[in-house]
Amino acid sequence: MSDLSLTCSSESARNMSLGLQLGRGLAREAVSVAVPWSSRASANAQSVTDLSRRLGVMQPICETVRAVLHDGAGFGQSFAALRQGRSRPSRG
């Protein structure tokens, strides 16, 4: 539980730091240069959604993260849609 708390509350946590940088408007490519480990988080976004698609499991949060990191989706619009329940997983 402490790992989850840290991930959600500390700017030094990988996922939170990546999200904060993107939320501040930094381009995905710039985040990769500024934060070298972000490529690991990015790879995880792909592998998790690849597996969930194969298994037929809907994971709208993971799909939204993947769309932002890999498909060029806009950060603000993507997460606003997710919060409003309008996000639909893409089947690619």
PDB file with one MODEL, atoms N, CA, C and O in Angstrom:
MODEL        1
ATOM      1  N   MET A   1       0.811  -1.187   0.000  1.00  0.00           N
ATOM      2  CA  MET A   1       0.000   0.000   0.000  1.00  0.00           C
ATOM      3  C   MET A   1       0.861   1.260   0.000  1.00  0.00           C
ATOM      4  O   MET A   1       0.482   2.276  -0.582  1.00  0.00           O
ATOM      5  N   SER A   2       2.016   1.190   0.651  1.00  0.00           N
ATOM      6  CA  SER A   2       2.875   2.379   0.687  1.00  0.00           C
ATOM      7  C   SER A   2       3.391   2.736  -0.700  1.00  0.00           C
ATOM      8  O   SER A   2       3.559   3.917  -1.003  1.00  0.00           O
ATOM      9  N   ASP A   3       3.650   1.730  -1.560  1.00  0.00           N
ATOM     10  CA  ASP A   3       4.095   2.021  -2.921  1.00  0.00           C
ATOM     11  C   ASP A   3       3.020   2.771  -3.695  1.00  0.00           C
ATOM     12  O   ASP A   3       3.316   3.720  -4.421  1.00  0.00           O
ATOM     13  N   LEU A   4       1.774   2.343  -3.539  1.00  0.00           N
ATOM     14  CA  LEU A   4       0.672   3.010  -4.214  1.00  0.00           C
ATOM     15  C   LEU A   4       0.532   4.449  -3.725  1.00  0.00           C
ATOM     16  O   LEU A   4       0.335   5.363  -4.526  1.00  0.00           O
ATOM     17  N   SER A   5       0.633   4.647  -2.427  1.00  0.00           N
ATOM     18  CA  SER A   5       0.541   6.000  -1.863  1.00  0.00           C
ATOM     19  C   SER A   5       1.651   6.889  -2.405  1.00  0.00           C
ATOM     20  O   SER A   5       1.409   8.043  -2.756  1.00  0.00           O
ATOM     21  N   LEU A   6       2.859   6.360  -2.474  1.00  0.00           N
ATOM     22  CA  LEU A   6       3.983   7.132  -2.990  1.00  0.00           C
ATOM     23  C   LEU A   6       3.776   7.475  -4.460  1.00  0.00           C
ATOM     24  O   LEU A   6       4.003   8.612  -4.873  1.00  0.00           O
ATOM     25  N   THR A   7       3.348   6.503  -5.244  1.00  0.00           N
ATOM     26  CA  THR A   7       3.134   6.727  -6.670  1.00  0.00           C
ATOM     27  C   THR A   7       2.135   7.846  -6.923  1.00  0.00           C
ATOM     28  O   THR A   7       2.279   8.612  -7.876  1.00  0.00           O
ATOM     29  N   CYS A   8       1.131   7.938  -6.074  1.00  0.00           N
ATOM     30  CA  CYS A   8       0.062   8.925  -6.263  1.00  0.00           C
ATOM     31  C   CYS A   8       0.331  10.263  -5.602  1.00  0.00           C
ATOM     32  O   CYS A   8      -0.431  11.208  -5.809  1.00  0.00           O
ATOM     33  N   SER A   9       1.388  10.372  -4.814  1.00  0.00           N
ATOM     34  CA  SER A   9       1.558  11.607  -4.049  1.00  0.00           C
ATOM     35  C   SER A   9       2.944  12.243  -4.149  1.00  0.00           C
ATOM     36  O   SER A   9       3.131  13.363  -3.674  1.00  0.00           O
ATOM     37  N   SER A  10       3.892  11.581  -4.736  1.00  0.00           N
ATOM     38  CA  SER A  10       5.251  12.106  -4.758  1.00  0.00           C
ATOM     39  C   SER A  10       5.684  12.483  -6.170  1.00  0.00           C
ATOM     40  O   SER A  10       5.603  11.677  -7.097  1.00  0.00           O
ATOM     41  N   GLU A  11       6.141  13.708  -6.314  1.00  0.00           N
ATOM     42  CA  GLU A  11       6.623  14.147  -7.625  1.00  0.00           C
ATOM     43  C   GLU A  11       7.866  13.394  -8.066  1.00  0.00           C
ATOM     44  O   GLU A  11       8.228  13.439  -9.242  1.00  0.00           O
ATOM     45  N   SER A  12       8.527  12.705  -7.144  1.00  0.00           N
ATOM     46  CA  SER A  12       9.703  11.922  -7.520  1.00  0.00           C
ATOM     47  C   SER A  12       9.323  10.524  -8.008  1.00  0.00           C
ATOM     48  O   SER A  12      10.172   9.804  -8.534  1.00  0.00           O
ATOM     49  N   ALA A  13       8.059  10.132  -7.842  1.00  0.00           N
ATOM     50  CA  ALA A  13       7.608   8.835  -8.352  1.00  0.00           C
ATOM     51  C   ALA A  13       7.541   8.908  -9.880  1.00  0.00           C
ATOM     52  O   ALA A  13       7.109   9.914 -10.443  1.00  0.00           O
ATOM     53  N   ARG A  14       7.970   7.842 -10.535  1.00  0.00           N
ATOM     54  CA  ARG A  14       8.060   7.838 -12.001  1.00  0.00           C
ATOM     55  C   ARG A  14       6.761   8.216 -12.691  1.00  0.00           C
ATOM     56  O   ARG A  14       6.738   9.140 -13.504  1.00  0.00           O
ATOM     57  N   ASN A  15       5.685   7.515 -12.379  1.00  0.00           N
ATOM     58  CA  ASN A  15       4.430   7.748 -13.092  1.00  0.00           C
ATOM     59  C   ASN A  15       3.876   9.139 -12.827  1.00  0.00           C
ATOM     60  O   ASN A  15       3.400   9.807 -13.744  1.00  0.00           O
ATOM     61  N   MET A  16       3.936   9.568 -11.589  1.00  0.00           N
ATOM     62  CA  MET A  16       3.415  10.897 -11.271  1.00  0.00           C
ATOM     63  C   MET A  16       4.252  11.976 -11.941  1.00  0.00           C
ATOM     64  O   MET A  16       3.711  12.947 -12.472  1.00  0.00           O
ATOM     65  N   SER A  17       5.560  11.809 -11.917  1.00  0.00           N
ATOM     66  CA  SER A  17       6.440  12.782 -12.550  1.00  0.00           C
ATOM     67  C   SER A  17       6.168  12.868 -14.052  1.00  0.00           C
ATOM     68  O   SER A  17       6.116  13.960 -14.618  1.00  0.00           O
ATOM     69  N   LEU A  18       5.997  11.730 -14.681  1.00  0.00           N
ATOM     70  CA  LEU A  18       5.690  11.701 -16.110  1.00  0.00           C
ATOM     71  C   LEU A  18       4.376  12.428 -16.378  1.00  0.00           C
ATOM     72  O   LEU A  18       4.299  13.252 -17.289  1.00  0.00           O
ATOM     73  N   GLY A  19       3.352  12.134 -15.597  1.00  0.00           N
ATOM     74  CA  GLY A  19       2.061  12.791 -15.766  1.00  0.00           C
ATOM     75  C   GLY A  19       2.132  14.293 -15.527  1.00  0.00           C
ATOM     76  O   GLY A  19       1.517  15.072 -16.255  1.00  0.00           O
ATOM     77  N   LEU A  20       2.877  14.695 -14.513  1.00  0.00           N
ATOM     78  CA  LEU A  20       3.022  16.120 -14.235  1.00  0.00           C
ATOM     79  C   LEU A  20       3.711  16.844 -15.388  1.00  0.00           C
ATOM     80  O   LEU A  20       3.290  17.929 -15.787  1.00  0.00           O
ATOM     81  N   GLN A  21       4.761  16.246 -15.916  1.00  0.00           N
ATOM     82  CA  GLN A  21       5.477  16.867 -17.038  1.00  0.00           C
ATOM     83  C   GLN A  21       4.556  17.015 -18.250  1.00  0.00           C
ATOM     84  O   GLN A  21       4.533  18.066 -18.889  1.00  0.00           O
ATOM     85  N   LEU A  22       3.800  15.962 -18.563  1.00  0.00           N
ATOM     86  CA  LEU A  22       2.876  16.028 -19.692  1.00  0.00           C
ATOM     87  C   LEU A  22       1.776  17.052 -19.424  1.00  0.00           C
ATOM     88  O   LEU A  22       1.388  17.806 -20.317  1.00  0.00           O
ATOM     89  N   GLY A  23       1.278  17.075 -18.190  1.00  0.00           N
ATOM     90  CA  GLY A  23       0.239  18.024 -17.821  1.00  0.00           C
ATOM     91  C   GLY A  23       0.690  19.470 -17.896  1.00  0.00           C
ATOM     92  O   GLY A  23      -0.121  20.371 -18.109  1.00  0.00           O
ATOM     93  N   ARG A  24       1.968  19.687 -17.723  1.00  0.00           N
ATOM     94  CA  ARG A  24       2.529  21.045 -17.826  1.00  0.00           C
ATOM     95  C   ARG A  24       2.772  21.445 -19.275  1.00  0.00           C
ATOM     96  O   ARG A  24       3.240  22.549 -19.553  1.00  0.00           O
ATOM     97  N   GLY A  25       2.451  20.539 -20.197  1.00  0.00           N
ATOM     98  CA  GLY A  25       2.556  20.865 -21.612  1.00  0.00           C
ATOM     99  C   GLY A  25       3.833  20.432 -22.292  1.00  0.00           C
ATOM    100  O   GLY A  25       4.038  20.734 -23.467  1.00  0.00           O
ATOM    101  N   LEU A  26       4.701  19.726 -21.577  1.00  0.00           N
ATOM    102  CA  LEU A  26       5.924  19.238 -22.196  1.00  0.00           C
ATOM    103  C   LEU A  26       5.569  18.157 -23.224  1.00  0.00           C
ATOM    104  O   LEU A  26       4.758  17.272 -22.949  1.00  0.00           O
ATOM    105  N   ALA A  27       6.168  18.235 -24.374  1.00  0.00           N
ATOM    106  CA  ALA A  27       5.926  17.228 -25.408  1.00  0.00           C
ATOM    107  C   ALA A  27       6.465  15.879 -24.948  1.00  0.00           C
ATOM    108  O   ALA A  27       7.438  15.823 -24.196  1.00  0.00           O
ATOM    109  N   ARG A  28       5.851  14.811 -25.387  1.00  0.00           N
ATOM    110  CA  ARG A  28       6.249  13.457 -25.006  1.00  0.00           C
ATOM    111  C   ARG A  28       7.735  13.224 -25.247  1.00  0.00           C
ATOM    112  O   ARG A  28       8.417  12.639 -24.406  1.00  0.00           O
ATOM    113  N   GLU A  29       8.235  13.677 -26.382  1.00  0.00           N
ATOM    114  CA  GLU A  29       9.644  13.486 -26.716  1.00  0.00           C
ATOM    115  C   GLU A  29      10.545  14.251 -25.749  1.00  0.00           C
ATOM    116  O   GLU A  29      11.613  13.764 -25.376  1.00  0.00           O
ATOM    117  N   ALA A  30      10.123  15.433 -25.348  1.00  0.00           N
ATOM    118  CA  ALA A  30      10.905  16.234 -24.410  1.00  0.00           C
ATOM    119  C   ALA A  30      10.939  15.587 -23.037  1.00  0.00           C
ATOM    120  O   ALA A  30      11.948  15.668 -22.336  1.00  0.00           O
ATOM    121  N   VAL A  31       9.850  14.948 -22.649  1.00  0.00           N
ATOM    122  CA  VAL A  31       9.809  14.257 -21.356  1.00  0.00           C
ATOM    123  C   VAL A  31      10.801  13.104 -21.370  1.00  0.00           C
ATOM    124  O   VAL A  31      11.496  12.875 -20.381  1.00  0.00           O
ATOM    125  N   SER A  32      10.876  12.379 -22.475  1.00  0.00           N
ATOM    126  CA  SER A  32      11.808  11.252 -22.577  1.00  0.00           C
ATOM    127  C   SER A  32      13.251  11.703 -22.397  1.00  0.00           C
ATOM    128  O   SER A  32      14.057  10.987 -21.803  1.00  0.00           O
ATOM    129  N   VAL A  33      13.575  12.871 -22.900  1.00  0.00           N
ATOM    130  CA  VAL A  33      14.934  13.389 -22.769  1.00  0.00           C
ATOM    131  C   VAL A  33      15.170  13.885 -21.346  1.00  0.00           C
ATOM    132  O   VAL A  33      16.214  13.615 -20.754  1.00  0.00           O
ATOM    133  N   ALA A  34      14.199  14.608 -20.802  1.00  0.00           N
ATOM    134  CA  ALA A  34      14.352  15.186 -19.465  1.00  0.00           C
ATOM    135  C   ALA A  34      14.279  14.130 -18.368  1.00  0.00           C
ATOM    136  O   ALA A  34      14.920  14.263 -17.325  1.00  0.00           O
ATOM    137  N   VAL A  35      13.500  13.087 -18.606  1.00  0.00           N
ATOM    138  CA  VAL A  35      13.275  12.051 -17.592  1.00  0.00           C
ATOM    139  C   VAL A  35      13.541  10.696 -18.263  1.00  0.00           C
ATOM    140  O   VAL A  35      12.619  10.082 -18.799  1.00  0.00           O
ATOM    141  N   PRO A  36      14.797  10.228 -18.237  1.00  0.00           N
ATOM    142  CA  PRO A  36      15.186   9.032 -18.991  1.00  0.00           C
ATOM    143  C   PRO A  36      14.355   7.780 -18.718  1.00  0.00           C
ATOM    144  O   PRO A  36      14.136   6.991 -19.637  1.00  0.00           O
ATOM    145  N   TRP A  37      13.891   7.574 -17.503  1.00  0.00           N
ATOM    146  CA  TRP A  37      13.135   6.374 -17.185  1.00  0.00           C
ATOM    147  C   TRP A  37      11.721   6.410 -17.732  1.00  0.00           C
ATOM    148  O   TRP A  37      11.007   5.411 -17.639  1.00  0.00           O
ATOM    149  N   SER A  38      11.288   7.543 -18.307  1.00  0.00           N
ATOM    150  CA  SER A  38       9.917   7.628 -18.803  1.00  0.00           C
ATOM    151  C   SER A  38       9.671   6.635 -19.928  1.00  0.00           C
ATOM    152  O   SER A  38       8.526   6.256 -20.173  1.00  0.00           O
ATOM    153  N   SER A  39      10.729   6.206 -20.618  1.00  0.00           N
ATOM    154  CA  SER A  39      10.540   5.223 -21.680  1.00  0.00           C
ATOM    155  C   SER A  39      10.059   3.893 -21.117  1.00  0.00           C
ATOM    156  O   SER A  39       9.342   3.155 -21.793  1.00  0.00           O
ATOM    157  N   ARG A  40      10.449   3.583 -19.881  1.00  0.00           N
ATOM    158  CA  ARG A  40       9.960   2.360 -19.232  1.00  0.00           C
ATOM    159  C   ARG A  40       8.468   2.460 -18.941  1.00  0.00           C
ATOM    160  O   ARG A  40       7.716   1.516 -19.183  1.00  0.00           O
ATOM    161  N   ALA A  41       8.047   3.601 -18.425  1.00  0.00           N
ATOM    162  CA  ALA A  41       6.622   3.813 -18.170  1.00  0.00           C
ATOM    163  C   ALA A  41       5.838   3.746 -19.474  1.00  0.00           C
ATOM    164  O   ALA A  41       4.729   3.214 -19.519  1.00  0.00           O
ATOM    165  N   SER A  42       6.421   4.283 -20.519  1.00  0.00           N
ATOM    166  CA  SER A  42       5.780   4.279 -21.824  1.00  0.00           C
ATOM    167  C   SER A  42       5.635   2.860 -22.370  1.00  0.00           C
ATOM    168  O   SER A  42       4.587   2.503 -22.910  1.00  0.00           O
ATOM    169  N   ALA A  43       6.674   2.061 -22.230  1.00  0.00           N
ATOM    170  CA  ALA A  43       6.619   0.666 -22.684  1.00  0.00           C
ATOM    171  C   ALA A  43       5.566  -0.109 -21.904  1.00  0.00           C
ATOM    172  O   ALA A  43       4.862  -0.948 -22.466  1.00  0.00           O
ATOM    173  N   ASN A  44       5.460   0.174 -20.605  1.00  0.00           N
ATOM    174  CA  ASN A  44       4.445  -0.500 -19.790  1.00  0.00           C
ATOM    175  C   ASN A  44       3.044  -0.163 -20.257  1.00  0.00           C
ATOM    176  O   ASN A  44       2.166  -1.025 -20.247  1.00  0.00           O
ATOM    177  N   ALA A  45       2.820   1.069 -20.664  1.00  0.00           N
ATOM    178  CA  ALA A  45       1.499   1.462 -21.163  1.00  0.00           C
ATOM    179  C   ALA A  45       1.123   0.629 -22.380  1.00  0.00           C
ATOM    180  O   ALA A  45      -0.034   0.236 -22.532  1.00  0.00           O
ATOM    181  N   GLN A  46       2.080   0.362 -23.232  1.00  0.00           N
ATOM    182  CA  GLN A  46       1.812  -0.455 -24.414  1.00  0.00           C
ATOM    183  C   GLN A  46       1.585  -1.916 -24.051  1.00  0.00           C
ATOM    184  O   GLN A  46       0.623  -2.524 -24.520  1.00  0.00           O
ATOM    185  N   SER A  47       2.445  -2.482 -23.233  1.00  0.00           N
ATOM    186  CA  SER A  47       2.324  -3.909 -22.931  1.00  0.00           C
ATOM    187  C   SER A  47       1.042  -4.221 -22.165  1.00  0.00           C
ATOM    188  O   SER A  47       0.419  -5.257 -22.399  1.00  0.00           O
ATOM    189  N   VAL A  48       0.642  -3.338 -21.253  1.00  0.00           N
ATOM    190  CA  VAL A  48      -0.585  -3.569 -20.483  1.00  0.00           C
ATOM    191  C   VAL A  48      -1.803  -3.538 -21.409  1.00  0.00           C
ATOM    192  O   VAL A  48      -2.683  -4.393 -21.308  1.00  0.00           O
ATOM    193  N   THR A  49      -1.853  -2.564 -22.300  1.00  0.00           N
ATOM    194  CA  THR A  49      -3.013  -2.491 -23.196  1.00  0.00           C
ATOM    195  C   THR A  49      -2.986  -3.591 -24.240  1.00  0.00           C
ATOM    196  O   THR A  49      -4.044  -4.084 -24.632  1.00  0.00           O
ATOM    197  N   ASP A  50      -1.810  -3.990 -24.699  1.00  0.00           N
ATOM    198  CA  ASP A  50      -1.738  -5.125 -25.626  1.00  0.00           C
ATOM    199  C   ASP A  50      -2.345  -6.378 -24.984  1.00  0.00           C
ATOM    200  O   ASP A  50      -3.144  -7.077 -25.607  1.00  0.00           O
ATOM    201  N   LEU A  51      -1.960  -6.653 -23.740  1.00  0.00           N
ATOM    202  CA  LEU A  51      -2.477  -7.824 -23.035  1.00  0.00           C
ATOM    203  C   LEU A  51      -3.978  -7.701 -22.792  1.00  0.00           C
ATOM    204  O   LEU A  51      -4.718  -8.655 -23.030  1.00  0.00           O
ATOM    205  N   SER A  52      -4.432  -6.553 -22.328  1.00  0.00           N
ATOM    206  CA  SER A  52      -5.867  -6.406 -22.043  1.00  0.00           C
ATOM    207  C   SER A  52      -6.693  -6.525 -23.320  1.00  0.00           C
ATOM    208  O   SER A  52      -7.805  -7.051 -23.282  1.00  0.00           O
ATOM    209  N   ARG A  53      -6.182  -6.056 -24.429  1.00  0.00           N
ATOM    210  CA  ARG A  53      -6.897  -6.208 -25.712  1.00  0.00           C
ATOM    211  C   ARG A  53      -6.988  -7.679 -26.104  1.00  0.00           C
ATOM    212  O   ARG A  53      -8.039  -8.150 -26.538  1.00  0.00           O
ATOM    213  N   ARG A  54      -5.879  -8.401 -25.946  1.00  0.00           N
ATOM    214  CA  ARG A  54      -5.894  -9.834 -26.274  1.00  0.00           C
ATOM    215  C   ARG A  54      -6.897 -10.599 -25.417  1.00  0.00           C
ATOM    216  O   ARG A  54      -7.556 -11.524 -25.893  1.00  0.00           O
ATOM    217  N   LEU A  55      -7.008 -10.204 -24.144  1.00  0.00           N
ATOM    218  CA  LEU A  55      -7.907 -10.891 -23.219  1.00  0.00           C
ATOM    219  C   LEU A  55      -9.336 -10.343 -23.254  1.00  0.00           C
ATOM    220  O   LEU A  55     -10.230 -10.900 -22.618  1.00  0.00           O
ATOM    221  N   GLY A  56      -9.547  -9.266 -23.988  1.00  0.00           N
ATOM    222  CA  GLY A  56     -10.870  -8.670 -24.076  1.00  0.00           C
ATOM    223  C   GLY A  56     -11.292  -7.923 -22.823  1.00  0.00           C
ATOM    224  O   GLY A  56     -12.483  -7.801 -22.537  1.00  0.00           O
ATOM    225  N   VAL A  57     -10.315  -7.423 -22.078  1.00  0.00           N
ATOM    226  CA  VAL A  57     -10.588  -6.689 -20.838  1.00  0.00           C
ATOM    227  C   VAL A  57     -10.516  -5.193 -21.130  1.00  0.00           C
ATOM    228  O   VAL A  57      -9.516  -4.703 -21.654  1.00  0.00           O
ATOM    229  N   MET A  58     -11.578  -4.477 -20.789  1.00  0.00           N
ATOM    230  CA  MET A  58     -11.582  -3.033 -20.999  1.00  0.00           C
ATOM    231  C   MET A  58     -10.820  -2.343 -19.876  1.00  0.00           C
ATOM    232  O   MET A  58     -11.073  -2.592 -18.697  1.00  0.00           O
ATOM    233  N   GLN A  59      -9.890  -1.478 -20.249  1.00  0.00           N
ATOM    234  CA  GLN A  59      -9.110  -0.701 -19.283  1.00  0.00           C
ATOM    235  C   GLN A  59      -9.007   0.729 -19.800  1.00  0.00           C
ATOM    236  O   GLN A  59      -7.978   1.111 -20.357  1.00  0.00           O
ATOM    237  N   PRO A  60     -10.058   1.523 -19.623  1.00  0.00           N
ATOM    238  CA  PRO A  60     -10.071   2.863 -20.206  1.00  0.00           C
ATOM    239  C   PRO A  60      -8.948   3.769 -19.727  1.00  0.00           C
ATOM    240  O   PRO A  60      -8.472   4.603 -20.498  1.00  0.00           O
ATOM    241  N   ILE A  61      -8.515   3.635 -18.496  1.00  0.00           N
ATOM    242  CA  ILE A  61      -7.411   4.484 -18.022  1.00  0.00           C
ATOM    243  C   ILE A  61      -6.133   4.120 -18.769  1.00  0.00           C
ATOM    244  O   ILE A  61      -5.425   5.002 -19.255  1.00  0.00           O
ATOM    245  N   CYS A  62      -5.840   2.850 -18.862  1.00  0.00           N
ATOM    246  CA  CYS A  62      -4.634   2.412 -19.578  1.00  0.00           C
ATOM    247  C   CYS A  62      -4.704   2.790 -21.055  1.00  0.00           C
ATOM    248  O   CYS A  62      -3.708   3.209 -21.645  1.00  0.00           O
ATOM    249  N   GLU A  63      -5.885   2.639 -21.647  1.00  0.00           N
ATOM    250  CA  GLU A  63      -6.056   3.008 -23.053  1.00  0.00           C
ATOM    251  C   GLU A  63      -5.821   4.503 -23.257  1.00  0.00           C
ATOM    252  O   GLU A  63      -5.229   4.911 -24.256  1.00  0.00           O
ATOM    253  N   THR A  64      -6.282   5.311 -22.317  1.00  0.00           N
ATOM    254  CA  THR A  64      -6.092   6.756 -22.417  1.00  0.00           C
ATOM    255  C   THR A  64      -4.623   7.117 -22.276  1.00  0.00           C
ATOM    256  O   THR A  64      -4.113   7.958 -23.016  1.00  0.00           O
ATOM    257  N   VAL A  65      -3.941   6.485 -21.330  1.00  0.00           N
ATOM    258  CA  VAL A  65      -2.508   6.728 -21.162  1.00  0.00           C
ATOM    259  C   VAL A  65      -1.772   6.340 -22.440  1.00  0.00           C
ATOM    260  O   VAL A  65      -0.902   7.077 -22.903  1.00  0.00           O
ATOM    261  N   ARG A  66      -2.111   5.201 -23.003  1.00  0.00           N
ATOM    262  CA  ARG A  66      -1.468   4.766 -24.246  1.00  0.00           C
ATOM    263  C   ARG A  66      -1.740   5.758 -25.380  1.00  0.00           C
ATOM    264  O   ARG A  66      -0.840   6.088 -26.153  1.00  0.00           O
ATOM    265  N   ALA A  67      -2.979   6.227 -25.472  1.00  0.00           N
ATOM    266  CA  ALA A  67      -3.323   7.176 -26.535  1.00  0.00           C
ATOM    267  C   ALA A  67      -2.490   8.446 -26.432  1.00  0.00           C
ATOM    268  O   ALA A  67      -2.041   8.984 -27.444  1.00  0.00           O
ATOM    269  N   VAL A  68      -2.283   8.923 -25.210  1.00  0.00           N
ATOM    270  CA  VAL A  68      -1.489  10.136 -25.006  1.00  0.00           C
ATOM    271  C   VAL A  68      -0.011   9.879 -25.297  1.00  0.00           C
ATOM    272  O   VAL A  68       0.643  10.686 -25.957  1.00  0.00           O
ATOM    273  N   LEU A  69       0.514   8.756 -24.807  1.00  0.00           N
ATOM    274  CA  LEU A  69       1.941   8.488 -24.949  1.00  0.00           C
ATOM    275  C   LEU A  69       2.350   8.004 -26.332  1.00  0.00           C
ATOM    276  O   LEU A  69       3.475   8.249 -26.768  1.00  0.00           O
ATOM    277  N   HIS A  70       1.439   7.312 -27.031  1.00  0.00           N
ATOM    278  CA  HIS A  70       1.846   6.665 -28.281  1.00  0.00           C
ATOM    279  C   HIS A  70       1.071   7.077 -29.523  1.00  0.00           C
ATOM    280  O   HIS A  70       1.568   6.945 -30.641  1.00  0.00           O
ATOM    281  N   ASP A  71      -0.146   7.578 -29.330  1.00  0.00           N
ATOM    282  CA  ASP A  71      -0.993   7.838 -30.490  1.00  0.00           C
ATOM    283  C   ASP A  71      -1.195   9.317 -30.772  1.00  0.00           C
ATOM    284  O   ASP A  71      -1.976   9.685 -31.649  1.00  0.00           O
ATOM    285  N   GLY A  72      -0.494  10.164 -30.033  1.00  0.00           N
ATOM    286  CA  GLY A  72      -0.583  11.599 -30.284  1.00  0.00           C
ATOM    287  C   GLY A  72      -1.852  12.260 -29.788  1.00  0.00           C
ATOM    288  O   GLY A  72      -2.162  13.382 -30.191  1.00  0.00           O
ATOM    289  N   ALA A  73      -2.594  11.586 -28.921  1.00  0.00           N
ATOM    290  CA  ALA A  73      -3.816  12.177 -28.382  1.00  0.00           C
ATOM    291  C   ALA A  73      -3.460  13.342 -27.460  1.00  0.00           C
ATOM    292  O   ALA A  73      -2.431  13.313 -26.785  1.00  0.00           O
ATOM    293  N   GLY A  74      -4.295  14.342 -27.435  1.00  0.00           N
ATOM    294  CA  GLY A  74      -4.078  15.486 -26.563  1.00  0.00           C
ATOM    295  C   GLY A  74      -4.315  15.113 -25.111  1.00  0.00           C
ATOM    296  O   GLY A  74      -5.268  14.404 -24.791  1.00  0.00           O
ATOM    297  N   PHE A  75      -3.451  15.590 -24.241  1.00  0.00           N
ATOM    298  CA  PHE A  75      -3.518  15.257 -22.823  1.00  0.00           C
ATOM    299  C   PHE A  75      -4.818  15.743 -22.188  1.00  0.00           C
ATOM    300  O   PHE A  75      -5.562  14.952 -21.609  1.00  0.00           O
ATOM    301  N   GLY A  76      -5.088  17.029 -22.293  1.00  0.00           N
ATOM    302  CA  GLY A  76      -6.253  17.611 -21.635  1.00  0.00           C
ATOM    303  C   GLY A  76      -7.560  17.016 -22.103  1.00  0.00           C
ATOM    304  O   GLY A  76      -8.392  16.625 -21.284  1.00  0.00           O
ATOM    305  N   GLN A  77      -7.755  16.941 -23.396  1.00  0.00           N
ATOM    306  CA  GLN A  77      -9.005  16.411 -23.946  1.00  0.00           C
ATOM    307  C   GLN A  77      -9.182  14.934 -23.618  1.00  0.00           C
ATOM    308  O   GLN A  77     -10.289  14.492 -23.313  1.00  0.00           O
ATOM    309  N   SER A  78      -8.107  14.179 -23.678  1.00  0.00           N
ATOM    310  CA  SER A  78      -8.199  12.739 -23.412  1.00  0.00           C
ATOM    311  C   SER A  78      -8.641  12.462 -21.989  1.00  0.00           C
ATOM    312  O   SER A  78      -9.519  11.631 -21.756  1.00  0.00           O
ATOM    313  N   PHE A  79      -8.037  13.154 -21.040  1.00  0.00           N
ATOM    314  CA  PHE A  79      -8.378  12.895 -19.649  1.00  0.00           C
ATOM    315  C   PHE A  79      -9.696  13.539 -19.246  1.00  0.00           C
ATOM    316  O   PHE A  79     -10.368  13.051 -18.338  1.00  0.00           O
ATOM    317  N   ALA A  80     -10.078  14.634 -19.914  1.00  0.00           N
ATOM    318  CA  ALA A  80     -11.408  15.205 -19.661  1.00  0.00           C
ATOM    319  C   ALA A  80     -12.475  14.209 -20.112  1.00  0.00           C
ATOM    320  O   ALA A  80     -13.467  14.006 -19.412  1.00  0.00           O
ATOM    321  N   ALA A  81     -12.282  13.595 -21.263  1.00  0.00           N
ATOM    322  CA  ALA A  81     -13.231  12.597 -21.751  1.00  0.00           C
ATOM    323  C   ALA A  81     -13.281  11.394 -20.818  1.00  0.00           C
ATOM    324  O   ALA A  81     -14.356  10.850 -20.561  1.00  0.00           O
ATOM    325  N   LEU A  82     -12.146  10.984 -20.319  1.00  0.00           N
ATOM    326  CA  LEU A  82     -12.092   9.853 -19.396  1.00  0.00           C
ATOM    327  C   LEU A  82     -12.867  10.170 -18.117  1.00  0.00           C
ATOM    328  O   LEU A  82     -13.644   9.344 -17.638  1.00  0.00           O
ATOM    329  N   ARG A  83     -12.659  11.350 -17.575  1.00  0.00           N
ATOM    330  CA  ARG A  83     -13.367  11.749 -16.353  1.00  0.00           C
ATOM    331  C   ARG A  83     -14.875  11.798 -16.558  1.00  0.00           C
ATOM    332  O   ARG A  83     -15.641  11.550 -15.627  1.00  0.00           O
ATOM    333  N   GLN A  84     -15.295  12.114 -17.760  1.00  0.00           N
ATOM    334  CA  GLN A  84     -16.727  12.214 -18.039  1.00  0.00           C
ATOM    335  C   GLN A  84     -17.307  10.880 -18.507  1.00  0.00           C
ATOM    336  O   GLN A  84     -18.489  10.800 -18.839  1.00  0.00           O
ATOM    337  N   GLY A  85     -16.485   9.843 -18.534  1.00  0.00           N
ATOM    338  CA  GLY A  85     -16.954   8.519 -18.928  1.00  0.00           C
ATOM    339  C   GLY A  85     -17.137   8.343 -20.416  1.00  0.00           C
ATOM    340  O   GLY A  85     -17.818   7.419 -20.861  1.00  0.00           O
ATOM    341  N   ARG A  86     -16.530   9.228 -21.186  1.00  0.00           N
ATOM    342  CA  ARG A  86     -16.679   9.141 -22.648  1.00  0.00           C
ATOM    343  C   ARG A  86     -15.545   8.381 -23.308  1.00  0.00           C
ATOM    344  O   ARG A  86     -15.575   8.150 -24.517  1.00  0.00           O
ATOM    345  N   SER A  87     -14.557   7.994 -22.541  1.00  0.00           N
ATOM    346  CA  SER A  87     -13.412   7.298 -23.118  1.00  0.00           C
ATOM    347  C   SER A  87     -13.806   5.886 -23.517  1.00  0.00           C
ATOM    348  O   SER A  87     -14.420   5.162 -22.733  1.00  0.00           O
ATOM    349  N   ARG A  88     -13.465   5.505 -24.697  1.00  0.00           N
ATOM    350  CA  ARG A  88     -13.697   4.150 -25.175  1.00  0.00           C
ATOM    351  C   ARG A  88     -12.369   3.573 -25.603  1.00  0.00           C
ATOM    352  O   ARG A  88     -11.603   4.235 -26.302  1.00  0.00           O
ATOM    353  N   PRO A  89     -12.083   2.349 -25.194  1.00  0.00           N
ATOM    354  CA  PRO A  89     -10.810   1.738 -25.617  1.00  0.00           C
ATOM    355  C   PRO A  89     -10.772   1.570 -27.117  1.00  0.00           C
ATOM    356  O   PRO A  89     -11.750   1.146 -27.732  1.00  0.00           O
ATOM    357  N   SER A  90      -9.650   1.903 -27.696  1.00  0.00           N
ATOM    358  CA  SER A  90      -9.497   1.672 -29.124  1.00  0.00           C
ATOM    359  C   SER A  90      -9.122   0.229 -29.340  1.00  0.00           C
ATOM    360  O   SER A  90      -8.407  -0.355 -28.526  1.00  0.00           O
ATOM    361  N   ARG A  91      -9.573  -0.333 -30.379  1.00  0.00           N
ATOM    362  CA  ARG A  91      -9.230  -1.723 -30.705  1.00  0.00           C
ATOM    363  C   ARG A  91      -8.365  -1.713 -31.940  1.00  0.00           C
ATOM    364  O   ARG A  91      -8.860  -1.667 -33.067  1.00  0.00           O
ATOM    365  N   GLY A  92      -7.053  -1.755 -31.714  1.00  0.00           N
ATOM    366  CA  GLY A  92      -6.144  -1.633 -32.845  1.00  0.00           C
ATOM    367  C   GLY A  92      -5.387  -2.863 -33.150  1.00  0.00           C
ATOM    368  O   GLY A  92      -4.588  -2.879 -34.086  1.00  0.00           O
TER     369      GLY A  92
ENDMDL
END
